[in-house]
């Protein structure tokens, strides 16, 4: 959720900067371009708190994902794949090659 809040605040800064430039008389394609640079600078200065909260949220999620892999999600995935293969090809459960009828 903090990433969404930070993104929306940055988008609001961009919209506000574009509107101010448009109102000030810069009614061309340069207004959104200049507004993007203004919003970037303002977000760096004004949105330090939400930016840090978003970064901590992403770091926490990455840590949880790494911890989940360490617990053996890969082994669970491999077991599920083996079960599906066994359901489709019963002879795949053993190491023996499939038997062919000699006729």
C-alpha positions as CSV (number, residue, x, y, z in Angstrom):
1,X,0.0,0.0,0.0
2,X,2.8,2.5,0.7
3,X,4.0,2.1,-2.9
4,X,0.6,3.0,-4.2
5,X,0.4,6.1,-1.9
6,X,3.8,7.3,-3.0
7,X,3.0,6.7,-6.7
8,X,-0.3,8.6,-6.4
9,X,1.4,11.5,-4.6
10,X,4.0,11.7,-7.4
11,X,1.3,11.7,-10.0
12,X,-0.6,14.5,-8.1
13,X,2.6,16.6,-8.1
14,X,3.0,16.1,-11.8
15,X,-0.7,17.0,-12.5
16,X,-0.3,20.1,-10.2
17,X,2.9,21.2,-11.9
18,X,1.3,20.8,-15.3
19,X,-1.8,22.7,-14.3
20,X,0.3,25.6,-12.9
21,X,2.4,25.8,-16.0
22,X,-0.6,25.7,-18.3
23,X,-2.3,28.4,-16.2
24,X,0.9,30.5,-16.3
25,X,0.7,30.6,-20.1
26,X,2.9,27.7,-21.2
27,X,0.2,26.0,-23.3
28,X,2.4,23.7,-25.5
29,X,3.9,20.3,-25.3
30,X,6.7,21.7,-23.2
31,X,4.4,22.1,-20.2
32,X,4.1,18.4,-19.4
33,X,7.8,17.9,-20.1
34,X,8.9,20.7,-17.7
35,X,6.3,19.6,-15.2
36,X,7.8,16.1,-15.2
37,X,11.2,17.6,-14.2
38,X,9.6,19.9,-11.6
39,X,7.5,17.0,-10.1
40,X,10.7,14.8,-10.0
41,X,12.6,17.5,-8.0
42,X,9.7,18.3,-5.8
43,X,9.0,14.6,-5.0
44,X,12.6,14.1,-4.0
45,X,12.4,17.0,-1.5
46,X,8.8,16.8,-0.3
47,X,8.0,13.1,-0.4
48,X,10.9,11.7,1.6
49,X,8.7,10.1,4.2
50,X,6.4,8.2,1.7
51,X,9.4,7.2,-0.4
52,X,11.1,5.7,2.6
53,X,7.9,3.9,3.7
54,X,7.6,2.5,0.1
55,X,11.2,1.4,0.1
56,X,10.9,-0.4,3.5
57,X,7.7,-2.1,2.3
58,X,9.4,-3.4,-0.9
59,X,12.5,-4.5,1.1
60,X,10.2,-6.4,3.6
61,X,8.4,-8.2,0.8
62,X,11.7,-9.2,-0.8
63,X,12.9,-10.5,2.5
64,X,9.8,-12.5,2.9
65,X,10.1,-13.9,-0.6
66,X,13.7,-15.0,0.1
67,X,12.7,-16.6,3.4
68,X,9.9,-18.5,1.6
69,X,12.3,-19.9,-0.9
70,X,14.7,-20.9,1.9
71,X,11.9,-22.9,3.5
72,X,11.5,-25.1,0.5
73,X,8.9,-23.7,-1.8
74,X,11.0,-25.1,-4.6
75,X,10.8,-28.6,-3.2
76,X,7.0,-28.2,-2.9
77,X,6.8,-27.1,-6.5
78,X,8.9,-30.0,-7.7
79,X,6.7,-32.5,-5.8
80,X,3.6,-31.0,-7.3
81,X,5.1,-31.3,-10.8
82,X,6.1,-34.9,-10.1
83,X,2.5,-35.7,-9.0
84,X,1.1,-34.2,-12.2
85,X,3.5,-36.2,-14.4
86,X,2.7,-39.3,-12.5
87,X,-1.0,-38.7,-13.0
88,X,-0.6,-38.4,-16.7
89,X,2.1,-41.1,-17.2
90,X,1.9,-43.8,-14.6
91,X,5.1,-45.4,-15.9
92,X,7.0,-42.2,-15.1
93,X,6.9,-43.0,-11.3
94,X,9.6,-45.5,-11.8
95,X,13.0,-45.3,-13.3
96,X,12.2,-48.0,-15.8
97,X,11.6,-47.2,-19.4
98,X,8.0,-47.8,-20.6
99,X,7.2,-51.4,-21.5
100,X,6.3,-52.2,-25.1
101,X,4.1,-54.9,-26.1
102,X,6.2,-57.4,-28.1
103,X,3.3,-58.2,-30.5
